[in-house]
Every structure is written in structure tokens, then in C-alpha cells.
Amino acid sequence: MAVAKQVLRDLVERNDNRDAASGVGAQLLSRRGSGGCPDLVLPNLVARLEPETGILWAEMQHGERACFTPELMRDGRAFQQHLKRLYAGFEAHEMPFRYLAWTSRAKGVWSLGGDLATFTRLIRTRNREGLRRYAHASIDVLYDNYRSLDLPILTVAVIEGDAVGGGFEAMVTNDIVIAERGTKFGLPEILFNLFPGMGAYSFLRRRVGEIEARRLIEDGRTRSAEELHALGLVDRLVERGEARAALRAYAEERAARFRTELVLKKMRHRVEPVTRSELVDVVELWVELALELSEADLRRMDALARHQERRAARAA
């Protein structure tokens, strides 16, 4: 049934980036029993509960550009706040799902990263606050995903297409990564004299160490799913078309040790925590460097922005 405007405002009222949250449209289709998670349809994100497996599938829709547009981030944040509002304080056994799985509707693309067309427009007009607003909105979504929304669940990146730039950053905030053979990964920001500023170094250093984290960020190379699996950044490497089935199999195999995995996650976060303040400090460095880019750098970014648009058109 259609959500009234006031109800919709309630979904996003705690969004730290309130400007980005304006104008969201949504439709709640059904509730699956007492305390069950409703399927959720937003313009750029569709969530569907699969109760028999305990998986909540969250599918990015990728309209004009196969990247994290402000509209997609707005819907992602509204979805996160919606789940937090429904399940704050729940114990694991009370939750209607165990896994929050991020997927993409676009064929061959999981996410090509930050919205480069927005970046170049904001940089050319010297719109520091607009750039900061986008960057902080990204941090809000990625940090909450890293923390599993403070709910007793695990997050999963189900990679059926390329994950580049901010897409790579978003991927490594998840507890589990399942990737299909043939998918590609990279952090190309160094090619236009920038760096991935929304958490790449913070998350990668804790997972693969300082030397490998710097190599991934500073060489600008594209890497295969096989290479990331060897580094430990992909947990399960599967054949084309098998990623979703692989997650269902994983959930079944690990059912008896799910609570142990939740505790192990808490242990990792206690020993080597990523804090929101760390992410904010780094993203402020990113904003300052972005505003110093030359026109030649911006033209390189323009070329990648056109690639984002072409990939979205190909997937439509």
C-alpha cells in the first residue's frame, strides 16, 4: 500500500544528510507476520525478504548511471533507517532475517562507484559544501553497513558484475563477499590524481594490511575476482550465475554457527575498530584534494563518467 508522506518522512527523519533525503517515494507491499520485515520498493532500491533462507535481498536499480548517484544513496539511507527503526533492540532469534544481501539489477555491474558526473560538476563550480554533503552521505551509508545497522545480522555483497571505485569501497564494508568469476575490481581514482576517500584505506588496511592496502589504492590496476579471492577480499568465488544460490547454500551450511559468527564479528570490531570519526577525517582530506584537481584531471574523470552512463544504458 502506498506510504503517506508523513510516514515516509518518519523513515528518513534520522538521516544525517537530510537534504539528500527529501523527495523519497516508497511503497510497502506486505508485512510477513508479527515483527516481519516488509518488502520495500524505492525508486532506486528494491528489498525483498526470503523468509525460508533468512535473507533480505536489497537490489540496487541503477537508472541513468551505474554508480552511487545521490538518489540511490538517499534511498539506501532511507532503507537502512527503516530497518533500524523496525528492529532496534531485537535479539538474533527475534529477527526475521540473518543476512542483508546487496545485489544489483544491472547486468554486468554491481557498482561503478561514486557519481563522477556529480563530482566534476561540483568541483568545476567550486561547490565545497555540495561535495562535502555527498561525501558525508556516502560515509553514513557505508559506516552503518559496516556496523550491520547495529542489528544482529551479517551483511553480504553478492557480486555478479564489476565493482569499481566506490563500488569496491562499499563491497569491503560487508561481512561476506561472494563474487562470480569474470567480475572485475579496481580503485582507479589515482589515475586522475585523487584517492578513494570513502573508507577504502581504513577497511582495506584492517583486512589485508598496510602494504597491500596501499598497493590496491596506488597502482590503479583492475583486478579479477580470482586475485581478490587470493587476497582474502572475496570469501566465496563461484561460477557465473551462481552467486545468489551460493549465498543460500552458505546460509544453510552456517546455520548452526551463526551466533558464533556474530560474536567473531564483534571481536574483530573491538580489536581493530573503524570509527566514523576516522572516516570523516579522511573524507575531508578527499574533499580538499578534489577541489585542487586540474582541468586535465577532470577530463579524465569525465571519460569515466561517460563509461558509467554507457554501462547503465547497456544494462537497461
C-alpha positions as CSV (number, residue, x, y, z in Angstrom):
1,M,0.0,0.0,0.0
2,A,1.2,3.5,-0.7
3,V,3.1,5.2,2.1
4,A,1.8,8.5,3.2
5,K,4.2,11.4,3.0
6,Q,4.3,11.8,6.8
7,V,5.1,8.1,7.2
8,L,7.8,8.4,4.6
9,R,9.4,11.4,6.4
10,D,9.5,9.2,9.5
11,L,11.6,6.7,7.6
12,V,14.3,9.2,6.9
13,E,14.0,11.7,9.7
14,R,17.1,10.5,11.4
15,N,19.2,10.6,8.2
16,D,22.2,12.7,9.0
17,N,22.1,14.1,5.4
18,R,18.5,15.4,5.5
19,D,18.9,17.5,2.3
20,A,19.6,14.3,0.3
21,A,16.6,12.5,1.9
22,S,14.0,14.9,0.6
23,G,11.5,13.7,-2.1
24,V,11.9,10.0,-1.4
25,G,9.0,7.9,-2.8
26,A,8.3,4.4,-1.5
27,Q,5.7,1.6,-1.4
28,L,5.4,-1.0,1.3
29,L,4.0,-4.1,-0.3
30,S,3.5,-6.6,2.5
31,R,4.3,-7.5,6.1
32,R,5.3,-11.1,6.8
33,G,3.8,-11.7,10.2
34,S,4.4,-10.0,13.5
35,G,7.6,-8.1,13.5
36,G,8.4,-9.3,10.0
37,C,10.3,-7.1,7.5
38,P,8.2,-5.5,4.8
39,D,9.2,-5.8,1.3
40,L,10.3,-2.3,0.3
41,V,10.2,-0.6,-3.1
42,L,12.0,2.7,-3.6
43,P,12.8,4.3,-6.9
44,N,16.4,3.2,-6.8
45,L,16.3,0.2,-4.4
46,V,14.1,-2.9,-4.0
47,A,14.2,-5.0,-0.9
48,R,12.6,-8.5,-0.7
49,L,12.5,-10.8,2.2
50,E,13.2,-14.5,1.6
51,P,11.9,-16.0,4.9
52,E,12.8,-19.6,4.1
53,T,16.5,-18.7,3.8
54,G,16.7,-15.8,6.3
55,I,18.0,-13.5,3.5
56,L,16.8,-9.9,2.9
57,W,17.8,-9.1,-0.7
58,A,18.4,-5.4,-1.4
59,E,18.8,-4.8,-5.1
60,M,20.2,-1.6,-6.4
61,Q,18.3,-0.4,-9.5
62,H,20.9,1.8,-11.2
63,G,18.9,4.1,-13.5
64,E,20.8,6.8,-15.5
65,R,24.2,5.9,-14.3
66,A,25.6,2.6,-12.9
67,C,27.0,4.2,-9.8
68,F,26.1,5.7,-6.4
69,T,24.0,8.6,-7.5
70,P,22.7,10.9,-4.8
71,E,19.3,9.4,-5.4
72,L,20.5,5.8,-4.9
73,M,22.3,6.9,-1.7
74,R,19.2,8.6,-0.5
75,D,17.1,5.5,-1.0
76,G,19.8,3.3,0.6
77,R,19.9,5.5,3.6
78,A,16.1,5.5,3.9
79,F,16.1,1.7,3.7
80,Q,18.8,1.5,6.5
81,Q,16.9,3.8,8.8
82,H,13.7,1.9,8.1
83,L,15.3,-1.4,9.2
84,K,16.9,0.2,12.3
85,R,13.5,1.7,13.3
86,L,11.8,-1.7,12.9
87,Y,14.4,-3.9,14.7
88,A,16.3,-1.7,17.2
89,G,17.0,-3.8,20.3
90,F,16.0,-7.1,18.7
91,E,17.9,-10.3,19.7
92,A,19.2,-12.5,16.9
93,H,16.4,-15.1,17.4
94,E,13.8,-12.3,17.1
95,M,15.0,-11.2,13.7
96,P,13.1,-12.3,10.6
97,F,16.4,-12.4,8.6
98,R,20.0,-13.2,9.3
99,Y,21.7,-11.8,6.1
100,L,21.3,-8.5,4.4
101,A,22.4,-9.2,0.8
102,W,23.3,-6.3,-1.5
103,T,22.8,-7.1,-5.2
104,S,22.4,-5.1,-8.5
105,R,19.8,-5.3,-11.2
106,A,22.3,-4.0,-13.8
107,K,23.7,-6.8,-16.0
108,G,27.5,-7.0,-15.5
109,V,27.7,-4.2,-13.0
110,W,27.5,-4.2,-9.2
111,S,28.5,-0.6,-8.9
112,L,31.0,1.6,-10.8
113,G,31.5,3.8,-7.7
114,G,30.9,7.4,-6.9
115,D,28.8,9.6,-9.2
116,L,31.6,11.1,-11.3
117,A,29.3,13.4,-13.2
118,T,28.2,14.9,-9.9
119,F,31.8,15.2,-8.8
120,T,33.0,17.1,-11.8
121,R,30.0,19.5,-11.7
122,L,30.6,20.3,-8.1
123,I,34.4,20.7,-8.5
124,R,34.1,22.9,-11.5
125,T,31.6,25.2,-9.7
126,R,33.8,25.2,-6.6
127,N,30.9,23.9,-4.6
128,R,32.7,22.7,-1.5
129,E,29.6,22.2,0.6
130,G,27.9,20.2,-2.1
131,L,30.9,17.9,-2.4
132,R,31.1,17.5,1.4
133,R,27.4,16.7,1.6
134,Y,27.8,13.9,-1.0
135,A,30.9,12.6,0.8
136,H,29.3,12.6,4.2
137,A,26.2,10.9,2.9
138,S,28.4,8.2,1.5
139,I,30.1,7.7,4.9
140,D,26.7,7.5,6.6
141,V,25.6,4.6,4.4
142,L,28.9,2.7,4.4
143,Y,29.6,3.0,8.1
144,D,26.1,1.8,9.0
145,N,26.6,-1.2,6.6
146,Y,30.0,-1.9,8.3
147,R,28.2,-2.0,11.6
148,S,25.3,-4.1,10.2
149,L,23.0,-1.3,11.3
150,D,23.7,-2.3,14.9
151,L,21.5,-5.3,14.4
152,P,22.3,-9.0,15.0
153,I,22.7,-9.7,11.3
154,L,25.6,-10.1,8.8
155,T,25.9,-8.1,5.6
156,V,26.8,-9.7,2.2
157,A,28.0,-8.2,-1.1
158,V,26.7,-10.5,-3.9
159,I,28.9,-9.6,-6.8
160,E,27.5,-10.6,-10.2
161,G,29.2,-7.6,-12.0
162,D,32.1,-5.2,-11.8
163,A,32.7,-3.3,-8.5
164,V,34.9,-0.3,-9.1
165,G,35.9,2.8,-7.1
166,G,33.3,3.5,-4.5
167,G,31.7,0.2,-5.5
168,F,34.9,-1.6,-4.3
169,E,34.8,0.5,-1.1
170,A,31.2,-0.4,-0.5
171,M,31.9,-4.1,-1.1
172,V,34.6,-4.3,1.6
173,T,32.3,-2.9,4.3
174,N,30.4,-6.2,4.1
175,D,31.0,-9.2,6.4
176,I,30.8,-11.6,3.5
177,V,31.7,-11.2,-0.2
178,I,30.5,-13.7,-2.8
179,A,31.8,-13.0,-6.3
180,E,31.4,-14.6,-9.7
181,R,34.3,-15.4,-12.0
182,G,34.8,-12.9,-14.6
183,T,33.9,-9.9,-12.5
184,K,36.4,-7.0,-12.2
185,F,37.5,-4.8,-9.4
186,G,39.6,-1.7,-9.1
187,L,40.3,1.7,-7.5
188,P,41.0,4.0,-10.5
189,E,41.0,7.3,-8.6
190,I,44.8,7.6,-8.7
191,L,44.6,7.9,-12.5
192,F,43.0,11.3,-12.1
193,N,45.2,12.3,-9.1
194,L,42.7,11.5,-6.4
195,F,42.3,8.7,-4.0
196,P,39.2,6.6,-2.9
197,G,38.1,8.7,0.1
198,M,35.1,7.0,1.4
199,G,36.8,4.3,3.5
200,A,39.0,2.2,1.2
201,Y,42.2,2.6,3.1
202,S,40.5,2.2,6.6
203,F,38.7,-1.0,5.6
204,L,41.5,-2.5,3.4
205,R,44.3,-1.9,5.9
206,R,42.4,-3.9,8.5
207,R,41.7,-6.7,6.1
208,V,44.9,-7.1,4.1
209,G,47.5,-5.0,5.9
210,E,49.1,-1.6,5.1
211,I,51.4,-2.7,2.3
212,E,48.6,-4.5,0.3
213,A,46.1,-1.7,1.0
214,R,48.4,0.9,-0.4
215,R,49.2,-1.2,-3.4
216,L,45.5,-1.6,-4.2
217,I,44.9,2.1,-3.9
218,E,48.0,3.5,-5.5
219,D,48.6,1.3,-8.6
220,G,45.2,1.9,-10.2
221,R,45.1,-1.6,-11.6
222,T,42.0,-3.6,-12.4
223,R,41.9,-7.0,-10.7
224,S,40.0,-10.2,-11.2
225,A,37.7,-11.9,-8.8
226,E,40.4,-14.7,-8.6
227,E,43.0,-12.2,-7.5
228,L,40.7,-10.8,-4.8
229,H,39.9,-14.3,-3.6
230,A,43.6,-15.0,-3.2
231,L,43.9,-11.8,-1.1
232,G,41.0,-12.8,1.1
233,L,38.8,-10.0,0.0
234,V,36.4,-12.4,-1.7
235,D,35.1,-15.2,0.6
236,R,33.5,-17.4,-2.0
237,L,34.4,-17.5,-5.7
238,V,31.7,-19.0,-7.8
239,E,30.8,-19.6,-11.5
240,R,28.8,-17.1,-13.5
241,G,25.1,-17.0,-12.5
242,E,25.7,-18.9,-9.2
243,A,26.3,-16.1,-6.6
244,R,22.7,-16.0,-5.2
245,A,22.5,-19.7,-5.0
246,A,25.9,-19.7,-3.3
247,L,24.6,-17.4,-0.6
248,R,21.6,-19.6,0.0
249,A,23.9,-22.6,0.4
250,Y,26.2,-20.6,2.7
251,A,23.3,-19.6,4.9
252,E,22.2,-23.3,5.2
253,E,25.7,-24.6,5.9
254,R,26.5,-22.0,8.6
255,A,23.1,-22.1,10.3
256,A,24.3,-23.8,13.4
257,R,27.3,-21.4,13.9
258,F,25.5,-18.1,13.1
259,R,25.6,-16.8,16.6
260,T,29.3,-17.6,16.8
261,E,29.9,-15.6,13.6
262,L,28.1,-12.6,15.2
263,V,30.4,-12.8,18.2
264,L,33.5,-13.2,16.0
265,K,32.5,-10.0,14.1
266,K,32.1,-8.2,17.5
267,M,35.6,-9.4,18.4
268,R,37.1,-8.1,15.2
269,H,35.4,-4.7,15.6
270,R,36.6,-4.4,19.2
271,V,40.3,-5.3,18.3
272,E,40.6,-3.2,15.2
273,P,37.6,-0.8,15.0
274,V,36.8,1.5,12.2
275,T,35.3,4.7,13.7
276,R,33.1,7.2,12.0
277,S,35.4,10.0,13.0
278,E,38.3,8.3,11.2
279,L,36.2,8.1,8.0
280,V,35.1,11.7,8.3
281,D,38.7,12.9,8.8
282,V,39.8,11.0,5.7
283,V,36.9,12.2,3.6
284,E,37.7,15.8,4.5
285,L,41.2,15.3,3.0
286,W,39.5,13.8,-0.1
287,V,37.3,17.0,-0.5
288,E,40.3,19.3,-0.3
289,L,42.3,17.3,-2.8
290,A,39.3,17.0,-5.2
291,L,38.9,20.8,-5.3
292,E,42.6,21.1,-6.4
293,L,42.2,18.8,-9.4
294,S,43.3,20.3,-12.8
295,E,41.1,20.5,-15.8
296,A,43.1,17.7,-17.4
297,D,42.2,15.5,-14.3
298,L,38.6,16.5,-14.6
299,R,38.5,15.5,-18.3
300,R,39.8,12.0,-17.3
301,M,37.0,11.9,-14.8
302,D,34.5,13.0,-17.5
303,A,35.6,10.0,-19.6
304,L,34.9,7.6,-16.7
305,A,31.6,9.3,-16.1
306,R,30.6,8.6,-19.7
307,H,31.5,4.9,-19.1
308,Q,29.2,4.9,-16.1
309,E,26.4,6.1,-18.3
310,R,27.1,3.6,-21.1
311,R,27.1,0.7,-18.7
312,A,23.8,1.8,-17.2
313,A,22.3,2.1,-20.8
314,R,23.6,-1.4,-21.7
315,A,22.1,-2.9,-18.6
316,A,18.6,-1.2,-19.2
